[in-house]
Amino acid sequence: MPSSTPAGSEDAASGAPRRPEPGLHLVATPIGAARDITLHALDVLRGAEVLAAEDTRSLRRLLEIHGISLGGRPLVAYHDHNGPEVRPRLLAALAEGRSVAYASEAGTPLVADPGYQLARAAIAAGHRVLAAPGPSAVLAALSVSGLPSDRFLFAGFPPAQAGARRRWIEELRAVPATLVLFESPRRVGRLLGELGAAWGGMREAALCRELTKRFEEVRRGTLASLAAEVAAAPPRGEVVLVVDRAPAAAEATPETVEEALRDRLARMSLKAAVAEVAAETGRPRREVYQAALRLEAGA
């Protein structure tokens, strides 16, 4: 009967770490505090025959902090720009029956990370792919956000092009799950404004900055209030935005639609008010537009 002991874990008899078995080992690395790495991950990094990293400088620093020597082992840079050239080299090492450890720059490999194509290629070639799980900015942000965590969607970075960006925002508008998004601190103010306009400024959200680092900060509020905060005090460092799930469309009655319209029409144009209320309530835009016209006619 094959052993159920995970690769790279302790030997059941001696308690000593086992040498990583042949295959591709995906190693999660700290997003801030170096001590967040797991003992399992350190065992894999200590014993793997080939090391690959999105950023070799970051991995070298991590190895030095934890007293792990390369000992003549190859340390290969693998990232978005050199993947097609380097992947065959790593696949050749796997074909020779060697253990290859791939480490992300920070966090869990394959989550907004170039390791996806490497893992896919290794699986297609019939090699074992194993995980040394650990730190994740997605889960850390979800944990401290204060928003529902029973169902969530990681949506990554928004597209840069205007048309694709609008479609991306619209596709996510009614998702019945908490959303976790990545964005540059320089552009997160713009994103908050776009999401507020499309989804309704009253959606709850949390802007998480520098998670697990010295200046960790979590700003909680609505999309509208966070947009105002960011405009007044732009964030620095790595940020993760967590947004509450869309409200159920069935909850929006004609009375609640009218109430929301009255609030918006008092401070914005009819077109903007209709767009925001339709996004917030999930009601058809034409229906909300007709309600707005009735309110204006009766004013």
N, C-alpha and C positions, 0 to 999 in steps of 0.2 A: 504494500500500500504506500503511495507516495506521501512524503511528509507535507504537512500543512503549515510548517514554519515559514514565515515570509522570508524572501531573499534579503540577506544583509542583516537579519535579526540575530538575537543571541542563540547559541547552541543550547539545546535543552539540557544537556548533561553537564557541561562545564560552565555555562553562563558567559563564555567568551563570544565576542562578535564573530559571526560567520563571514567568510569571504563572499563578496557578491557573486552570484551565479552569472553565467553568460547571458547577455541580453542588454537591452537599452533600459537604463534606470533613470527615471525622471525625478530630479531632486529639487524640492521646494527650498528656497533660500529666504533669509529674513528680509522683510520690507523696511526694517528700521533697526531694532535691537538685535545685535549679533547673537545674543544668547537665545533667541527664539528658535534657532535651528534645532531639529530633533536629533537624538542620539542615533536613530536609524540612519538619518541623512549623513551624519558624520562618519558612520561606519562605511557607508557606500562610497563617500568621497575618499576615505582612507584606503579602501581596498580595491576600487575599480581600476582596471588596467589602462583605460583611456578616459580622459576627462575632456568634456566639451562644455563650452559656456557661451551664453549670449554676450557676456562681457568678461573677458579673461582677467582684466584688472580687478574687477569686483570679486571674482572667485579666488584669485591669489590672496587678496586681503582677508577674505573669509578663512581660507586655509591657514594663513599665518596667525590669525586671532586664535584659532582652535588647535594650533600646534601640529598641523598636518603637513608633511613634506611631500613634494611631488616625487622625489626619489627617482628621477629619470623618466617618469611617465610623461607621455605627450599630453599637452594641454592645448586643445584645438578651439579656435574661435568659430562659432557658428551663429550667424545672425541673418537678418533679412537680405542683406546685400551680397552675401557669399554662399547662401544655401545651396544653389545648384552645383557649385564647384566643390563644396566641402562634403555634401551628403554622401557621395560615392565612397569617400575615404572612410567615413564612419560606418557605412554599411559593409564595407570590406572587412573592417575590424570585427563586426558582428558575425560576418560569415566565417571568420577564422575561429569563432567560438570564444571571443573575448567579451569582457564586461565593459560596457561604455556608460559613463555617467554624464547626463546632460543637465546643467544647472541654468535656470533663468537668471537674469540680472537681479531680480528681486521678486519674491512671491512664487506662485505655483506655475511650473511650466505648462505651456499650451493655453493659458488664460491671458489673452492679449500678448502673445509671445510667439516667436518664430519657430518654436519646437514642433508645431503641429505637422508640418510637412515631413520632418524627420521621423516622428512617431508613425505617421501614415506609411511612409516608405518601409520602415522596419517591420510593421505588421504585414504589409503586402509581401515582403520577402520571407515571411514565416518566422521571424525572430521574436523572442519574448520581449514584451514591453512591461516594465514594472514601475510602480510609483513609490517614492519615499516622501509621503505627504507632509505638509507643514504649513507655514505662513501663507496667507492669502489676503490681499487688500480687499477683495470682494467680501469675504466673510467677516473680516475685522470691521469694515464699515457697516455691514448689515447688523452686526452684534451691538454696536454702540449707537445706532441711529435712533432707536426707540420706535421703529416702524415694524409692521408685521413681518415675521420671518418664516411663516409656515409655507409660503409659496413666493418665490422670487425669480426674477429674470435678469441675468447679466447681459447688458446690451452693448458693452464696449464703448468705443469712441464714436461720436457722431460723424457722419461724412462731412468733408470740407466743402464740396460743391453745393450750391444753393438748392438746386432741384432735388438732388438725392437727400439732402439734409431735411427738406420739408417732408418728403415721403417717409423718411426714417422716423421723424417725430410723429407723423400721423399714424403710422403703423403701430407705434407704441402707446398711443393715446388711451385706448380702451383695454389694454392688457390687464387681466384680473390678477395681477401679481405685483409685489413691490419691485421696483426697477432699480438696478445698480448700474451707474454710468461712469465712464472715465472721461475726463476732459482736462485740457491744459488750464492752469490757474489764470493765464492771460485771457482765455476765451470762456471761462465758466460763467462770467457775468452775462455775456451774450446768450449763452445756452439757457440760463435761468429765465431771461426775458422771453426767449422764443418758446420755452416750455409753458411759461405762464400764459402767454398769449394764445397758445394752441390748446392747452389742457385746462386752463382756468387758474388764476393766481392763488386760489385758496387750497390747492393741493398741498398736503403736508410733505416736507422734505427735510433732509439733513445733509449738510455740506461738511464732509470729513477731511481734515487737512493733516498731513504729516503723521499718519497713523503709526503708532509704536515709537515715534521719535520724540526728541526733547520738547518740541513745540507743538505737540499734538493738540488739536482743537476740533470741536464739533459744534457747528452752528445749526440749530434746529428752528424750524418755523415753516411758513408757507413759501411757495415759489416766489410770490410777490415780495414778501418781507426779506427773503434771502437775496433777491435781486437788488433790493434797495441797500442792504448791508454790504454786499459786494461792491456796489457802485461807490459807497462811502469809504470802504476799507478793503481794497482788493487783496485776496489771499496770496500767500507765497508757498512754494513747495508743492509736493504731490497732493492732488485732491481726488476724492471720490464723492460722487453725488448719488444719494439714495432718495427715491421719490415714492410716495405711497401709491398704492394701486388705484385704478380708476374707480369712481363711485358707480354703483349699479344704476344703469339707465332707468330701471323701473322705479327708482326712488324719486325721480324728477316728475312732479305733478305740474299741471298748468299754473297752480298757485306759486310753487317754488320757482318756476321759470320766470313768472312775472316779477316776483320779488327780486330775483337776481338781475333782471333787466332794469328795473327801477334804479337799483344801486349803480349799475354800469352807465345807464343813460345820463345820470346826474354828473358824470365826470369824464365821459368819452363819447366819441361819435357813434351814430347808430350802427354803422358797419362794424366797428371794433367791438361794440357791446354785443352784437349778434354773434360774432365769431367766438368771443370768449365764453358767452353763456352756452352756446351750442357745444363747445368743447367740454365745458365743465359738467353739463347735465347729460350729455350723450344724446340729446334730442336732435332731430333733423334740423339743418340750418334753415330750411324754408319755413318750417313750423315756428322756429324762434323768431325769424324775420317778420312773419305775419303778426305774432304776438307783440313785437316791438312797434310795428306800425299802429296797432290798435291802442297801445299805451300812449304813443305820441299824439294820436288823433283825439284821445280823451283828455290830454293834458290841458 
